[in-house]
Amino acid sequence: MARYGAQFGPDITFLGVPACDLDDESTYAGADVVVVGAPFDGGTSHRPGTRFGPQAIRMTDYLPHDGSRPSLALRTDGLQDLRVVDAGDVEMPPGDIERALGVLEAAVEKVARAGAIPVVLGGDHSIAFPDAKGVANVLGHGRVSMIHFDAHADTGDIEFGSLWGHGQPMRRLIESGALRGDRFLQMGLRGYWPGPETLDWMAAEKMRSYEMTEIVHRGLEECLTEAFTIATDECDGVFLSVDIDVCDPGHAPGTGTPEPGGLSARQLLDAVRRICLELPVVGVDVVEVSPPYDHADITAALANRVVLEALSAIARRRQDERDGTTWDPSRPLLDR
């Protein structure tokens, strides 16, 4: 459970929040959110570099790293209204994917058992298996649904002779029993993979996958509303997994497998906000940020804002529950 420290750059925390040590429970006792870095790209099939993602997501911001970020829209400060701490990067051996994923699962499970929401900064998408399974190990297998933003289904079976990789975590989660196929919602799929055999497997598992053509035809809001009903049926919590390549490469060029024709940055941020406002989110990961392929920090900045949007909305949801209020997105900025 050791921190990587300076292995992939300075040992900094997410925008200056306090550090914690997963081997010392007193450092995260009472935390609402624990940020965990997963600097791993051993599951990558194309362009590598996501091992540098956690540092980029933590630090890419033009404002001071002072542990405070008031949200204009939500009138909350996700880093202050919640107790957010950062456990640093988990030590994930680059050449041993099964061991690396096992270490991460143990770390996420520790966070969930402490009653905090794990927010995992990837890393390639192979880390979604230990992230979601670590939470399900605590809340119960089959009791956590998944909302998964991605250009790709990540439901491959054996790729490059291996069961493990960034194109297979969702299949492994369902096969393990940790998550149910019929409570698995995918947003933003497009392109030319996977093939018919894999799609048939997904259909047999009763997954619900919203390809971009359907999203454009029906509208993202309508698709999300439908997905929310499924996600909250017979499940106690929702895990949100965001592959940054769900966005069009013009909005997120720094990723391993870019696919044209995706969501805009605005659509993704609005969707993440809505999910964390309306649903009982119990875990989040943001993956596939590859700084070597980024331009002007566009992708890292978007991923940073995805995390902030999630935290701000979770804080707002808790404030509304506490105060009996309801956030109204139609009200003018200064009339709140």
N, C-alpha and C positions, 0 to 999 in steps of 0.2 A: 504493500500500500504506500510505498515511499513516493515522494514527489520527485519528478524529473529535475526540478530546480532549473538550472540554466542550460539544460541539454539542448533545447531548441530556441534559446534566446533568454532574455532577462526573466527572472522568476517574479512576474508581476501578477496582480490580481485584476479581476474584471472591473475596470474603471475606478480602481482604488478602494474597493470594499475590503473589509478585514479578511486576513488569511485565517485558515483553520487547518488542522491536522487530523486526518481521518483515524489516526491511531490514538488520538487523545479526544475522547468523547466530550470532554468539558469545553473544547474549543468550538463545537457546533451544537451543543445542547441548547434547545430552544430556538434554533434557526428555522426560519420559514423556507429558505432556499439555500441550497449548497451548489455552487458552481464547481464542475469537475471537468478538467481538460483530458481529452483522449487523443494524444498526438500520434495517430497511427494511420498509415496508408498502405499497409501490407495486403489489403484486400482489393487494391486498385487494379482495374483491368486495362486502363489506357494511360492517361496523364497523371503522374504522381504529384506529391507535394502537399497533401492535406495534413501531413504530420506537423506542418507549420501553421495550420489553421487556428488552433486554440489561442496562440499568442496574438495572431492578427485580429481575431474577434475581440479579444480582451482590450486591445490597445488602440484600435482604429477609431478615433474620435477627435474632433477639433477642440473639445471642451476640456477643462481641467480634470484630471483623474482624482477627484475628491470624494468619491463614494456618494454622489448625489446627482440625480437627473429628474427634475420636475417635468412631467408631461404636460405640454400645452393643452392637448385635447382632453386628457382624462383627469387633469387636476390632481394627480397623485405623484408621488416620488417613489418609484418601485425599489430604489436602493436604500431609501430611508424609512418608508412606511412598512416595508417588510424587513425582517432581519436576514440580510443576504451575506453569506461568507463564501470564500473561494478556497477550495481544497488543493488547488494547483493541478499540475498534470500528473495523471496516474502513470506509473512506470510500466509501459507496454512494450515488451521485447519486439523489435522491428522484424526479426526473422522467424517468429513463432506465433502464428495467428491464433491457434487454439489457446495457448497459454496467455497471450495478450488479452483476448476477449474474456477469459476466465478471471483475470485480475480486475478488469473493468467491471464485470458483473458483481464481484464481491464488493467493490467500492460503491457502486450504485445501490446495492442492497443495504449497505451500512447506512447510507443517507436516508433511504426510505424507512428503515427500521427506527431511525431517530425522529421520524415524523416530519421530515423536511421534503421539499420537492427538489429532486435532482435536475439540474440544468447542465447538460453535457455538451461541451464544445468539441466538435470533431475536427479532424479525423474523417476517414472515408465512411461510407454508409454501412460497412460491416459491423460497426459499433452499435447499430440499432438493436441487434440481437441481445447483447448483454445489458444495454440500457433498459429496454422494455422488460426483459426477463427479470432483471434485478428488482424492478418495481413489482412485477407480478409475483415474485417469490414472497413478497411481504403482504400484498393485498389479496392474493389468491389467484391461482391460474384460472383463466377464463373470466376473471372479474374486471379486467382492464381492457378497454377498447383502444384502437389506434386510429388516429387521423394522420395521414401520411402524405406530405406534399413532395412531389417528385416528377421528373420527366419520365422516369423509368419505374417499372413495377417492382423490381428487385425480388422477384419470385423465381429466379432460376434455380435449377436443381444442382447438377454437377457442372462446374465451369473450370476449365483448365485442370481437370482431374481432381478438383477439390469441392467439398461441401461448403466451404467457407470463402466468402468474398463479398465485395460490396454490391454484387448483383443477386445475392441470395438470402439476405437476413430475414426478409418477411416470410419466405417459405419456411425457414428454419424455426421462426417463432411460432408459426401455426402448427408445424409438425411436432414441436416440443410440447404443445398443449398450453403453453404460457398465455397465448392469445388465441381468440377464436377467429376463424376465417370469416364468419358472418357478422363480426363486429370490427371488421377491418375496412376502413374507408380511405381510398386513395384519390388525390386531387392533382390534376395537371398532367396526366400521362399523355405521351405523344411520341411520334417518331416511328422507328422501324424495329423495335425490340420490346418484348419477347415475341416468339413465334406462336403459331396456333396450338401446339401441344401444351405450352405453358399457360396460355390463356384458357384452355380447356380445364387444366388443373385448378386455376383460380376460380373459374365458374363452378366447378364441383365443390369447392370449399365455401362457396357463397360469398366471396369477397365482393365489395362494391367499388368499382374503379371508374372515376370520372375522367374520361379522356378530354383533351382540350376542345374537340369539336362539340361535345355535349355541353361543356362549360360555356363556350361562346354562344351556342344556340339558346340555352336555357338561362344563362346568367349565373355568375359565381355565387351570388347571394342565395338564389333558389337552391342550387346544388348543396351549399353549406347547410341550409335549413333542413333539407332532407337527410343529410348525413348526420346532423346532430341528433335527430330522432333515433336513428339506428344506433349511434354511438352510446347513447345513454340508456338503452334498453337492456336490462339484466346485467349491467356493468356498474361498478362503483366508482370508476375513475377513467380518465382519458389520457393516453400518452400521445403527445404531439411530436412528430418527427418531421423536421424540415430539411430536405435536401435543397441546397441553394440553387441547383440546376432546374428547379421547378420554374424559375424565372427565365425569360428570354435571355440569351447570351449578351444582348445589348445592355441588360440590366445586371448581369452576373457573369462576366467573362472568365473570372478566375475559378474555374472548376474543371474536374477531370473529364467529364463526358458532356460537353455542351450540346444542346439540342434546340434549334431555332423554333420559334412559335410559341413561347411559353407565357406565363403570367408576367405582368409588370411588377416592379418593386412596390408600387402603391397597392396593387391588388393583394400581394402577399402580406404586406404589413396590416392592411385592413382585416384580412382573414384571420391572421394570428391574433389581433386585438379582439376580434369577435369571439373566437374560440375560447380565449382565456377569460373573457368577460362572462360568457354564457355557460360554460361547461366546467365540471370539476376536474381540472387538469392536475395530474399527479406526477407528471414527468415530461421533460422537454429535451430534445436534442436538435442541434443545428450542425449540419454536416456538409462535407464536400467543398469546403472553401480551400482552394489551392493557391496560396499567395504567389508562387512562381509564375502562374499564368494570369494573374490579376493585372489590371491596368488602372493606375491612379487610385488604387485601393477601393475601387467601386464595389467589388464583391464583399470584401471584408467590412466595409462600412454598412452595407445592407445587412449582413449577418449580425453585426453589432446591434443594429436597430431592431432586428427580429427579436433578439434577446430582450432588449429594453421594452419593446412593445408588449411582449409576453409578461414581463414583470410588472409593468405599469397597469396592465389590465387585471392581473391577479390581485394587485393591491386595490384596485377600484372595486372589483367584485367583493372583496372582503369588507371594504368600507361601506358599500351599499348594503351588504347583509347585516352589518353592525348597526348602521344608522337608519335602515329602512328606506333608503333612497334608491333612485334608479337613474343611471347615467343616460342622458338624452343627447345623441350625437347631432341633432338638428339645431340645438341652441347655439346662439352666437358665442364666440370665444369669451368675451368679456361679460356676458350675461349668465354667470354661473355662481 
